[in-house]
Amino acid sequence: MDLNNRGAAIAVHYERIWQSSPSYCPWPDLELRAQELPEGFAVLRFAPSTGNRPWRYATVCMSSSDDVDAIELHMICDGSEGDCAALLTMTAYFHRVSARLGVGHSVNFGRPWVPKSMCSFGLISLPYLGGPPLENCDLAGGGRVRCLWLLPMTPEEVAFKKTNGTDALEERLEASGFNYANPWRPSVV
């Protein structure tokens, strides 16, 4: 894995928080989008460091050093699903060429998270499972990146968010006890 200085610093941040060494997730269509993504862009996969912890996938260099509100995204799933790398890459591409994303924004994946999943959208959320230590990645030279959670959603959940707001959706998600790492989970609305 050959990361630039920015990517390496972000990877070390994730390693420290998740206590797991990453591996690089190749995705064939990445080459098609490489010219629109910042130099060094990659998706890393972090295996569970204990038996019960899920897999984590995270972008590095989705942000660039000149971004005012620099963000990176991560996803969590039950298994080593290759589709997480694809969805993170597509979301990073959308962020760079179409519309800047931030907390509370939703994105249409254009397909299910994995085959037969009801989740075909993503919600950019605070990283509730890691809190501020995960969210705030301080870089050498005074830069900061926000590491946010890309949480797969159903179309019904996104419609609920648009009508009732992100806080109402997050309250509904929390009250339901939904399994955020399960691609085949039912909708909470």
N, C-alpha and C positions, 0 to 999 in steps of 0.2 A: 504494500500500500504506500503510494508516494503522494503525500499531501504537502501543499505549500504551508508556509508558517501560520497563516490564519487558520487553515483547515486543521493543522496539527494541534493548535491551541484549543480549538473547539472540541476536537476528538479527546484530548486530555481532560477537558472539563467533563464530558460525558463519562469517560472511564472512571474518574474520581467519584462521581455521583452514583453510577450504576455498578461500580466495582467489578467490571468485566472488560476484557480487551475486545476491540472491534475487529470485524472482518469487512472487507469491501464487498458491496453488492453490485455486481455488474448488471446492467439492463441494456438490452440491444438497442433500444430507441434513443438512448442517451446521446449517441453520436449525432443523431439528427437534430438535437437541440443544443449541442455543445456551444455553438457560437452565441447563443442568447443567454447562457448561464455564466455566472462569474468563473473566473479562472480557478481551478482546483475543486470545482463542485464534485461532490460524491455523496452517496448514501452508504452509511455504515450500519452493520448488523451487530447487535450486542446480545450474546447468548445469556441465558439466565445464570446468575452466579450462585444461586441456591435452587434447590429442587422445585420450589413453588412459584418462583418469580417468572413472569412472562418474558418473551423476546421483545427487544426494542430495536427500532430502526430510526436513524436520525440523519438529517442533512448536515453537511459541512460545506461552507462556502455557498450557500443559497444567498447569503448576504455578501455584500462587498464592503470594502473599507470606507467608501464614500457614502454609504447609506445613512440617512438621518435616523431612521428607526430600523436598525438591523435586526432581522429575525432569522432563526433557524427553526425547523420543525422536526418533531419526532412522532412516531406511532408505536403503539403497543399491541401485540397480538399473542394468542395462545401458542402458536407454533412458528416455525421458521418459514413464514409465508413470503414467497418471492414477490407477490403483488404489492407489498408495502413499499418496496423500492420503486416500483413503477408509479404508484400513486404519489409518493413524495416527490419524485422527479417531475411528474406532470404538474403538480401543485407549485413547485419551485419555478417551473417554466411559466406558468400562468402569472405568478407573482412578478416575475421579471419583465414580461412582455405585454401583459394585459392590464392588470390592476394590482396595486400594492395591497397586500393582505395584512391583517392585524387581528387582535383579539375580538371575537364576536362575528367575524366574517365566516361565511360558508362558501364552499366550492363544490361544483358539480364534477364528480369524477368521470361522468360519461359512461360508466359501467359499474357493475357491482364490485365491492371490495375484493371478494373472491367469488368464484362461481356459486350461484344460488344464494348469495348473501342479499339481504334486503337493504344493506347500507351502500348507497351509491353517491353519497355526498360526504363532505368533511366539514367539521366545525373547528375553527381555530380557537383554542381555549388556553387558559392558564394551565400550567402543569401541576394540577392539584396533587398528584401523587409524589412529586418531588419538591413542591413548594418553591420559595424564593431561592434556595441554594441551586436548584436545577435551572430555574428561569433566568437567573442573572449570571452570565458568563463574562467575566472581566478579562480583557485581552491586554497583552503587553502594549505599552504606549498609550494607555488610557482609554482605549476603545471598549465598548460594551455591546454584547449581543443578547437579545432576549430569546431564550429557547422555549418555544411554545408547543403545545400538544395539538396534533391533527387528529381529531376524534371522529371516526366514521359514524355517519348518521343516515337515517332513512329519509326518504322524501317527506314523509309525514312529520318527522321531527323538525326538519328544516322549515316546513310550512308553519308549524306551531311556533318556532322561534321568530319567524317573520311577523306573525300576528301578535305574539305575547311577549317577545323579547328574549334575549339570551339568558337572563337571570331566571326567568320562568321555566325555560327549557332545562337549565342546569338543575333547578330545584326538582323538576319532574324526574330527571335522570337519577339524581341522588336518592330520591324517595323510593324509586322502583327497585333499587339495588341491582341495576343492570350490570351485566358482565361486559365491560368496555373492551376486553381483549378477545371476545368471541365474535368472529365475523358473521355467524349465523344467528345472532341474538334477535329477538323480536323488537318491534318498535315499542317505545314507552308511551306513545300517544295513539 
